[in-house]
Amino acid sequence: MTHTPERCPKCNGAMVQGFIFEFDGFQRKVSSWVEGAPEKSFLLNTKVPKDKIVPIGTYRCSTCGFLESYARDEFAAQ
């Protein structure tokens, strides 16, 4: 079941879909959730198995600013 919040659970304001992005060098990327505990990598600081990455979509209340995030494949950049 896919849940999409329409009203803020804090103040009942309207929720607006968006995303939190990260800088990776000169690239801007959608933040992601990674399954499992972080593991150190010699060259890249942290190992990130590609099959364990799920993009994060975030909804923001237009009234109070409350954020609610979900990790789902549908939030990947198109």
C-alpha positions as CSV (number, residue, x, y, z in Angstrom):
1,M,0.0,0.0,0.0
2,T,1.4,3.4,-1.0
3,H,0.7,6.2,1.5
4,T,0.7,9.8,0.3
5,P,0.0,12.3,3.0
6,E,-2.5,15.0,2.0
7,R,-2.8,16.7,5.4
8,C,-0.2,17.5,8.0
9,P,-0.5,15.3,11.1
10,K,0.7,18.2,13.3
11,C,-1.5,21.1,12.2
12,N,-3.7,19.7,9.4
13,G,-2.0,22.0,6.7
14,A,-1.6,20.9,3.1
15,M,1.4,18.6,2.4
16,V,3.5,19.3,-0.7
17,Q,5.7,16.6,-2.3
18,G,9.4,17.4,-2.8
19,F,12.8,15.9,-2.1
20,I,16.0,16.5,-0.2
21,F,19.1,16.6,-2.4
22,E,22.8,16.0,-1.8
23,F,25.9,17.4,-3.4
24,D,28.3,14.8,-4.8
25,G,31.1,16.8,-6.2
26,F,29.4,18.9,-8.8
27,Q,26.3,16.7,-9.1
28,R,23.1,17.2,-7.3
29,K,21.4,13.9,-6.3
30,V,18.2,12.8,-4.6
31,S,18.9,11.6,-1.0
32,S,18.7,7.8,-0.6
33,W,18.2,5.3,2.2
34,V,20.6,2.3,2.3
35,E,19.6,-1.0,3.9
36,G,21.9,-2.4,6.6
37,A,24.6,-1.0,8.8
38,P,27.3,1.2,7.2
39,E,30.6,-0.5,6.3
40,K,33.9,1.3,5.8
41,S,35.5,1.4,2.4
42,F,39.2,2.2,1.9
43,L,38.7,4.5,-1.1
44,L,35.2,5.8,-0.8
45,N,34.8,6.1,3.0
46,T,31.6,4.0,3.1
47,K,30.5,1.0,1.0
48,V,27.1,1.5,-0.7
49,P,25.8,-1.6,-2.5
50,K,23.7,-0.4,-5.4
51,D,21.0,-3.1,-4.9
52,K,20.4,-1.7,-1.4
53,I,19.7,2.0,-2.3
54,V,16.2,3.4,-2.2
55,P,15.5,7.0,-3.1
56,I,13.8,9.2,-0.5
57,G,10.8,11.5,-1.2
58,T,9.8,14.1,1.4
59,Y,6.5,15.9,2.0
60,R,6.5,19.3,3.6
61,C,3.6,21.0,5.4
62,S,2.9,24.3,3.7
63,T,1.7,25.8,7.0
64,C,4.1,24.6,9.8
65,G,7.0,23.2,7.7
66,F,6.8,19.6,9.2
67,L,8.6,17.1,7.0
68,E,7.6,13.5,6.4
69,S,9.9,11.2,4.4
70,Y,9.3,7.9,2.6
71,A,11.9,5.6,0.9
72,R,10.4,4.2,-2.3
73,D,11.7,3.5,-5.8
74,E,9.1,5.8,-7.3
75,F,11.0,8.8,-5.9
76,A,14.0,8.2,-8.1
77,A,15.0,11.1,-10.5
78,Q,13.2,10.7,-13.8
